[in-house]
Amino acid sequence: MKKSKLKSLVKAARKTAEKDIHQSLLSTLSEIAGNYGEGAKKLNKDIQKGARRLAKKLSANIKIDKSVFIEVKEDANVAELATVETPILVKKEAKVKAVVTPVAEPETK
């Protein structure tokens, strides 16, 4: 796997971790603040800002194992090789003309 592709995968994983940390911090801090009284607009804004900053710092220090991405890519290549599609042959139906034969109607008296 190319180094640039690996970097982008690690960056995406780090960003996902940051979002998860931010959401969990935000929900926990909002719940705790709600237990002590009704939250003010300014307090909620401070909680969001602080949770975002802390999540960014924590996610920057996370070490992401790059070997996981390499193994996943190799497994995907093996799966692609195992499912090689064979072309399906479709037979064309022969055109058949319907032959209409006139039928004599019985005479009625």
C-alpha positions as YAML, in Angstrom:
chain: A
units: angstrom
residues:
- id: 1
  name: MET
  ca: [0.00, 0.00, 0.00]
- id: 2
  name: LYS
  ca: [1.31, 3.44, -0.86]
- id: 3
  name: LYS
  ca: [2.44, 5.66, 1.96]
- id: 4
  name: SER
  ca: [0.13, 8.52, 0.98]
- id: 5
  name: LYS
  ca: [-2.90, 6.19, 0.99]
- id: 6
  name: LEU
  ca: [-1.91, 4.84, 4.39]
- id: 7
  name: LYS
  ca: [-1.57, 8.38, 5.74]
- id: 8
  name: SER
  ca: [-5.06, 9.30, 4.56]
- id: 9
  name: LEU
  ca: [-6.53, 6.18, 6.19]
- id: 10
  name: VAL
  ca: [-4.80, 6.97, 9.49]
- id: 11
  name: LYS
  ca: [-5.98, 10.58, 9.30]
- id: 12
  name: ALA
  ca: [-9.57, 9.46, 8.68]
- id: 13
  name: ALA
  ca: [-9.39, 7.04, 11.62]
- id: 14
  name: ARG
  ca: [-8.04, 9.78, 13.87]
- id: 15
  name: LYS
  ca: [-10.81, 12.15, 12.78]
- id: 16
  name: THR
  ca: [-13.45, 9.51, 13.48]
- id: 17
  name: ALA
  ca: [-11.96, 8.95, 16.94]
- id: 18
  name: GLU
  ca: [-12.06, 12.70, 17.57]
- id: 19
  name: LYS
  ca: [-15.75, 12.87, 16.67]
- id: 20
  name: ASP
  ca: [-16.57, 9.90, 18.92]
- id: 21
  name: ILE
  ca: [-14.67, 11.40, 21.86]
- id: 22
  name: HIS
  ca: [-16.35, 14.77, 21.32]
- id: 23
  name: GLN
  ca: [-19.84, 13.26, 21.29]
- id: 24
  name: SER
  ca: [-19.25, 11.19, 24.42]
- id: 25
  name: LEU
  ca: [-17.74, 14.16, 26.30]
- id: 26
  name: LEU
  ca: [-20.55, 16.43, 25.20]
- id: 27
  name: SER
  ca: [-23.30, 14.05, 26.29]
- id: 28
  name: THR
  ca: [-21.64, 13.26, 29.63]
- id: 29
  name: LEU
  ca: [-20.90, 16.89, 30.52]
- id: 30
  name: SER
  ca: [-24.38, 18.03, 29.49]
- id: 31
  name: GLU
  ca: [-25.94, 15.30, 31.64]
- id: 32
  name: ILE
  ca: [-23.84, 16.29, 34.66]
- id: 33
  name: ALA
  ca: [-24.62, 19.98, 34.18]
- id: 34
  name: GLY
  ca: [-28.32, 19.13, 33.89]
- id: 35
  name: ASN
  ca: [-28.24, 17.35, 37.27]
- id: 36
  name: TYR
  ca: [-27.16, 20.56, 39.02]
- id: 37
  name: GLY
  ca: [-29.71, 22.81, 37.40]
- id: 38
  name: GLU
  ca: [-31.09, 24.08, 34.16]
- id: 39
  name: GLY
  ca: [-28.31, 24.78, 31.71]
- id: 40
  name: ALA
  ca: [-27.83, 28.25, 30.34]
- id: 41
  name: LYS
  ca: [-27.03, 29.02, 26.73]
- id: 42
  name: LYS
  ca: [-23.55, 30.23, 27.66]
- id: 43
  name: LEU
  ca: [-22.86, 27.12, 29.73]
- id: 44
  name: ASN
  ca: [-23.86, 24.82, 26.84]
- id: 45
  name: LYS
  ca: [-21.63, 26.79, 24.49]
- id: 46
  name: ASP
  ca: [-18.68, 26.49, 26.91]
- id: 47
  name: ILE
  ca: [-19.30, 22.76, 27.27]
- id: 48
  name: GLN
  ca: [-19.29, 22.29, 23.48]
- id: 49
  name: LYS
  ca: [-16.15, 24.36, 23.02]
- id: 50
  name: GLY
  ca: [-14.28, 22.61, 25.83]
- id: 51
  name: ALA
  ca: [-15.34, 19.15, 24.64]
- id: 52
  name: ARG
  ca: [-14.15, 19.95, 21.11]
- id: 53
  name: ARG
  ca: [-10.76, 21.15, 22.33]
- id: 54
  name: LEU
  ca: [-10.24, 18.21, 24.66]
- id: 55
  name: ALA
  ca: [-11.28, 15.72, 21.97]
- id: 56
  name: LYS
  ca: [-8.79, 17.29, 19.56]
- id: 57
  name: LYS
  ca: [-5.94, 17.00, 22.09]
- id: 58
  name: LEU
  ca: [-6.82, 13.42, 22.98]
- id: 59
  name: SER
  ca: [-7.14, 12.27, 19.38]
- id: 60
  name: ALA
  ca: [-3.77, 13.84, 18.50]
- id: 61
  name: ASN
  ca: [-2.09, 11.59, 21.09]
- id: 62
  name: ILE
  ca: [-3.80, 8.39, 19.93]
- id: 63
  name: LYS
  ca: [-1.46, 5.91, 18.26]
- id: 64
  name: ILE
  ca: [-3.20, 4.14, 15.39]
- id: 65
  name: ASP
  ca: [-1.89, 0.73, 14.34]
- id: 66
  name: LYS
  ca: [-1.09, 0.95, 10.62]
- id: 67
  name: SER
  ca: [-0.80, -2.81, 10.20]
- id: 68
  name: VAL
  ca: [-4.58, -3.11, 10.55]
- id: 69
  name: PHE
  ca: [-5.10, -1.13, 7.35]
- id: 70
  name: ILE
  ca: [-2.52, -3.18, 5.45]
- id: 71
  name: GLU
  ca: [-4.10, -6.50, 6.51]
- id: 72
  name: VAL
  ca: [-7.58, -5.29, 5.56]
- id: 73
  name: LYS
  ca: [-6.36, -4.28, 2.11]
- id: 74
  name: GLU
  ca: [-4.70, -7.66, 1.54]
- id: 75
  name: ASP
  ca: [-7.88, -9.49, 2.59]
- id: 76
  name: ALA
  ca: [-9.88, -7.38, 0.15]
- id: 77
  name: ASN
  ca: [-7.52, -8.32, -2.70]
- id: 78
  name: VAL
  ca: [-7.89, -12.02, -1.90]
- id: 79
  name: ALA
  ca: [-11.67, -11.68, -1.86]
- id: 80
  name: GLU
  ca: [-11.61, -9.96, -5.24]
- id: 81
  name: LEU
  ca: [-9.56, -12.78, -6.75]
- id: 82
  name: ALA
  ca: [-11.84, -15.46, -5.34]
- id: 83
  name: THR
  ca: [-14.98, -13.96, -6.87]
- id: 84
  name: VAL
  ca: [-13.99, -13.75, -10.50]
- id: 85
  name: GLU
  ca: [-17.14, -13.52, -12.53]
- id: 86
  name: THR
  ca: [-17.61, -15.75, -15.53]
- id: 87
  name: PRO
  ca: [-19.49, -14.31, -18.46]
- id: 88
  name: ILE
  ca: [-23.03, -15.53, -18.78]
- id: 89
  name: LEU
  ca: [-23.88, -16.73, -22.24]
- id: 90
  name: VAL
  ca: [-27.34, -15.81, -23.38]
- id: 91
  name: LYS
  ca: [-28.82, -17.78, -26.23]
- id: 92
  name: LYS
  ca: [-30.92, -15.87, -28.66]
- id: 93
  name: GLU
  ca: [-34.33, -17.26, -29.26]
- id: 94
  name: ALA
  ca: [-35.03, -18.27, -32.80]
- id: 95
  name: LYS
  ca: [-37.64, -16.18, -34.52]
- id: 96
  name: VAL
  ca: [-40.61, -18.32, -35.33]
- id: 97
  name: LYS
  ca: [-43.35, -17.15, -37.61]
- id: 98
  name: ALA
  ca: [-46.79, -18.25, -36.71]
- id: 99
  name: VAL
  ca: [-48.43, -20.03, -39.56]
- id: 100
  name: VAL
  ca: [-52.08, -19.18, -39.86]
- id: 101
  name: THR
  ca: [-54.17, -21.74, -41.68]
- id: 102
  name: PRO
  ca: [-57.69, -20.80, -42.57]
- id: 103
  name: VAL
  ca: [-60.24, -23.01, -40.95]
- id: 104
  name: ALA
  ca: [-63.40, -23.74, -42.84]
- id: 105
  name: GLU
  ca: [-66.47, -22.81, -40.88]
- id: 106
  name: PRO
  ca: [-69.26, -25.35, -40.82]
- id: 107
  name: GLU
  ca: [-72.28, -24.27, -42.76]
- id: 108
  name: THR
  ca: [-75.43, -23.84, -40.81]
- id: 109
  name: LYS
  ca: [-78.85, -24.59, -42.35]
...
